[in-house]
C-alpha cells in the first residue's frame, strides 16, 4: 500500500525526521517492508501562493460559514489533502496519508498485522489519531466511531470510495480540512478511528496559521444561519 507523507519542500528537518521514523518502523516491524511503500508528497505551499491554483474552491463568501476567511496555510493544507484524495482515485487503491509531524506509536511499531486489519475491516476511512478527547463508540475489535468534532489530519487510511465522496462535497472549502472531514452528516463518510492510536504527535511548531478578523454584525448573522443549517443536517442524519 502506498503511504504519502505531506511535506513542505522547505521543511527539510521534518522530512529527515520522518525518514528516521520510517527506518525505525521497518526495523521494529520488518513485515511491513513488503506491505508499505512510502513516498513524500510535495505539499502545497501557501507562502509561495501555490494554493491560488485552487482558488475556485474558496470564493469570497466561504468566509461566512466559519466566521472568518481561511488562512493561506489552511487553504494550502486543504489543497494538499484534496490532491491526495484525487491521487487515491487515480490509483484506484486504498492509500495512507500522513502529515510530517507524527511518530509511529507502539501499536504500529509492534503489530505485524495492522495493515491486514485495516484492509479487512471494510471501513473506507480510518483515522490513526485525533486531537480532542471526546466521546467515541466501540464498533468491533480496534475500531470506533465518532459523531463529534475530534480534529486533526495527522494520519488516516482512505479507500477510493471515500476519496470520491470527500471530493464531491469539497467543491467549496469553507472550513479547515480536519473540520470538514469530521462533518460525516455532510460528506456522508463515517468517522472511524483505530485504537490504540497508530500515531502520536511530534510536538514541533505548526506550519498552519489562522487568520483572525473581527466580524461585522451581518457576517455574524449569516454565520449563525449557516451553523443552524449544519446543526440541522447533523440532527437529521442521526
C-alpha positions in Angstrom: 0.0 0.0 0.0 1.2 3.5 -0.8 1.8 5.8 2.1 2.0 9.5 1.2 3.7 11.9 3.7 2.7 15.5 3.2 5.8 17.6 3.4 6.6 21.2 2.5 9.7 21.2 0.2 11.4 23.8 2.5 10.8 21.7 5.7 14.0 19.6 5.3 14.2 18.9 9.1 10.7 17.3 9.1 11.5 15.2 6.1 14.7 13.9 7.8 12.7 13.2 10.9 10.1 11.2 9.0 12.8 9.2 7.2 14.1 8.2 10.6 10.6 7.2 11.7 10.2 5.0 8.6 13.6 3.3 9.3 12.5 2.7 12.9 9.2 1.3 11.8 10.7 -1.2 9.4 13.4 -2.2 12.0 10.7 -2.9 14.6 8.2 -4.4 12.2 10.1 -5.9 9.2 6.9 -7.5 7.8 5.7 -4.0 6.9 8.5 -3.7 4.3 6.5 -5.8 1.9 3.3 -4.1 2.7 4.0 -0.3 2.7 5.7 1.9 0.1 6.4 5.4 1.5 6.5 8.5 -0.7 6.9 12.1 0.2 4.2 14.3 -1.3 5.2 17.9 -2.1 2.8 19.9 0.0 1.0 22.9 -1.5 2.9 25.9 -0.1 0.9 29.0 0.8 4.0 31.1 1.3 4.5 30.7 -2.5 0.9 31.3 -3.3 0.6 27.7 -4.7 -2.9 27.5 -3.1 -4.2 30.0 -5.7 -4.3 27.3 -8.3 -7.3 26.0 -6.2 -8.9 29.4 -5.8 -12.2 28.3 -7.4 -12.7 26.2 -4.2 -12.7 29.2 -1.9 -14.8 32.1 -3.2 -15.2 35.2 -1.0 -18.5 34.1 0.5 -16.9 30.9 2.1 -15.8 33.1 5.0 -19.3 33.4 6.3 -19.5 29.7 7.1 -16.6 29.8 9.5 -16.9 33.4 10.6 -13.5 34.2 9.1 -11.5 33.6 5.9 -9.3 30.5 5.9 -5.7 31.5 6.1 -3.4 30.8 3.2 -1.8 27.9 5.1 -5.2 26.4 5.9 -6.2 26.6 2.3 -2.8 25.0 1.3 -3.4 22.2 3.9 -6.8 21.5 2.4 -5.3 21.6 -1.1 -2.7 19.0 -0.1 -5.2 16.6 1.3 -7.6 17.2 -1.6 -4.8 16.5 -4.1 -4.1 13.2 -2.4 -7.8 12.2 -2.4 -7.5 12.7 -6.2 -4.4 10.6 -6.2 -6.2 7.8 -4.3 -8.9 7.9 -7.0 -6.3 7.8 -9.8 -4.5 4.8 -8.2 -7.9 3.2 -7.6 -6.4 1.6 -4.4 -6.5 2.4 -0.7 -3.7 4.6 0.5 -2.4 6.0 3.8 -2.0 9.8 4.2 0.3 11.1 6.9 1.4 14.6 7.9 5.1 15.1 8.6 4.8 15.8 12.4 3.9 12.3 13.6 5.5 9.5 15.4 4.6 5.9 14.9 3.1 4.5 18.1 3.9 1.2 19.8 0.8 -0.2 18.2 2.1 0.5 14.7 5.7 -0.5 15.6 4.8 -3.8 17.1 1.7 -5.0 15.4 2.6 -7.2 12.4 -1.0 -7.5 11.0 -2.1 -3.9 11.4 -2.4 -3.3 7.6 -4.3 -6.5 7.2 -6.7 -5.3 9.9 -7.3 -2.0 8.0 -7.8 -3.7 4.6 -10.2 -6.4 6.0 -12.2 -4.0 8.1 -14.4 -2.9 5.1 -14.3 0.7 6.5 -13.4 3.2 3.8 -11.9 5.9 6.0 -10.0 5.2 9.2 -8.2 7.8 11.4 -5.0 6.9 13.1 -5.1 9.8 15.6 -7.3 12.7 16.7 -6.7 15.9 18.8 -9.7 16.3 21.0 -10.8 13.8 23.7 -14.5 13.4 23.1 -17.0 10.6 23.3 -16.4 7.7 20.9 -18.3 4.4 20.4 -16.8 1.0 20.1 -17.7 -0.9 16.9 -15.6 -4.0 16.9 -12.0 -5.1 17.5 -9.8 -2.0 17.2 -12.4 0.2 15.5 -14.5 3.0 17.0 -16.8 5.7 15.6 -17.2 9.3 16.5 -20.0 11.7 16.0 -18.1 14.7 17.4 -15.6 17.2 16.0 -12.4 15.5 17.1 -10.0 17.4 14.9 -6.6 16.6 13.3 -5.5 15.1 10.0 -2.2 13.6 11.2 -2.8 10.3 9.5 -5.5 8.1 8.0 -6.3 5.2 5.8 -8.6 6.1 2.8 -10.3 4.0 0.2 -11.1 5.4 -3.3 -14.9 5.3 -2.5 -14.3 7.6 0.5 -11.9 9.8 -1.5 -14.7 10.2 -4.1 -17.2 11.4 -1.5 -14.8 13.8 0.1 -14.0 15.3 -3.3 -17.7 15.6 -4.3 -18.6 17.5 -1.2 -15.4 19.7 -1.2 -16.4 21.9 -4.1 -16.1 24.8 -1.7 -13.7 25.0 1.2 -15.5 26.8 4.0 -13.8 25.1 6.9 -10.3 23.8 7.7 -9.8 20.3 6.2 -10.0 18.4 9.5 -13.3 20.1 10.5 -14.6 19.3 7.0 -13.6 15.6 7.3 -15.4 15.5 10.7 -18.7 16.5 9.0 -20.0 13.0 8.4 -23.5 14.3 8.2 -22.5 16.5 5.2 -19.9 14.4 3.4 -21.5 11.0 4.3 -18.2 9.5 5.4 -18.3 7.7 8.7 -15.7 8.9 11.1 -13.9 5.7 12.0 -11.0 5.5 14.4 -8.4 2.8 15.0 -7.4 2.4 18.7 -4.9 2.2 20.3 -3.7 5.1 18.1 -1.3 4.2 15.4 0.4 7.6 15.6 1.4 10.2 18.2 2.4 13.8 17.7 5.9 15.0 17.3 5.5 18.4 19.1 7.1 20.8 16.7 5.9 24.2 15.7 2.9 24.0 13.3 3.2 25.4 9.8 -0.5 26.2 9.7 -1.7 29.6 10.9 -5.1 31.1 11.3 -6.3 34.4 10.1 -8.5 36.2 12.7 -10.7 39.1 11.8 -13.4 41.0 13.6 -16.8 40.2 12.1 -19.4 42.7 11.2 -22.9 42.1 12.6 -24.4 41.0 9.2 -21.5 38.5 8.9 -22.2 37.1 12.4 -25.9 36.7 11.5 -25.0 34.8 8.3 -22.5 32.6 10.2 -25.2 31.7 12.7 -27.7 30.8 10.0 -25.1 28.5 8.3 -24.3 26.9 11.7 -28.0 26.3 12.2 -28.2 24.6 8.8 -25.3 22.3 9.5 -26.7 21.5 13.0 -30.0 20.6 11.4 -28.2 18.3 9.0 -26.5 16.6 11.9 -29.8 16.0 13.8 -31.5 14.7 10.6 -28.5 12.3 10.0 -28.8 10.8 13.4 
